[in-house]
Amino acid sequence: MTDRPTTDRAHSRDAGSMLQQAGLRTTRQRLLLADILFGDGMDRHVTAEGLFAEAARRGGKLSLATVYNCLHQFTQAGLLHVVAVDSGRAYFDTNLSPHHHFYQERTGELRDIPDGDVHLASLPKPPEGQRISRVDVILRLSE
């Protein structure tokens, strides 16, 4: 997780209005998860399992499947980005600004790299009829 305030939007606004503006119904489960993800105004990288555990610590009564469903709904609504570090591990990122990541393989920690710190000399031309929507660079760290 990062511990810096987000600069591209006001995460600390009311979770209910954030969900409504994203076109999502304000269910009890979504409100709880949105408050955990965005309530303190800090950017975060979470796994579904980590968010499930945090919700349980706050007294939330929801299943892991519900957490996955809500995270995918938040992603489809544009509130989160998915960062797939490998085929079995994905993080959900509250920082929507262009940036890249360091991934510490031993601990599983994912940290932001500011967009300006990575310079790509060129990208391949996408297939006809396609466009590049985003470039994700993950630098894997080991000790």
Residue pairs with C-beta under 8 A, 6 or more apart in sequence:
1 42
1 43
1 44
1 45
1 46
1 109
2 42
2 43
2 44
2 45
2 95
2 111
2 112
3 42
4 42
4 43
5 41
5 42
5 43
6 41
6 42
6 43
6 94
6 95
6 97
7 97
8 95
8 96
8 97
9 96
10 41
11 37
11 38
11 39
11 40
11 41
11 42
11 43
11 94
12 38
12 39
12 40
12 41
13 38
15 26
15 30
15 31
15 34
15 35
15 38
15 39
16 26
16 31
18 34
18 38
18 79
19 25
19 26
19 30
19 31
19 34
20 26
22 74
22 77
22 78
22 79
23 77
24 30
24 73
24 74
24 77
29 60
29 62
29 66
29 70
30 70
30 73
30 74
32 55
32 58
32 60
32 62
33 51
33 55
33 60
33 67
33 70
33 71
33 74
34 74
34 79
36 51
36 54
36 55
36 58
37 44
37 46
37 51
37 74
37 79
37 80
37 92
37 94
38 79
38 94
43 93
43 94
43 95
43 112
44 93
44 94
45 83
45 91
45 92
45 93
45 94
45 101
45 110
45 111
46 54
46 91
46 92
47 89
47 90
47 91
47 92
48 64
48 67
48 68
48 71
48 90
48 92
49 64
51 67
51 71
51 92
52 62
52 64
52 67
55 62
55 67
71 80
71 92
74 80
74 92
75 81
75 82
75 92
78 96
79 94
79 96
80 92
80 93
80 94
80 96
81 92
81 93
81 95
81 96
81 134
82 90
82 91
82 92
82 93
83 90
83 91
83 92
83 93
83 101
83 110
83 136
83 138
84 90
85 91
85 101
85 103
85 110
85 138
89 108
91 110
93 110
95 112
97 115
98 115
98 134
99 112
99 113
99 114
99 115
100 112
100 113
100 115
100 117
100 118
100 136
100 137
100 138
100 139
101 110
101 111
101 112
101 113
101 136
101 137
101 138
101 139
102 110
102 111
102 112
102 113
102 138
102 139
102 141
103 109
103 110
103 138
103 139
103 140
103 141
104 110
104 111
104 141
104 142
105 140
105 141
105 142
106 142
106 143
113 137
113 139
118 137
120 135
120 137
123 132
123 135
126 132
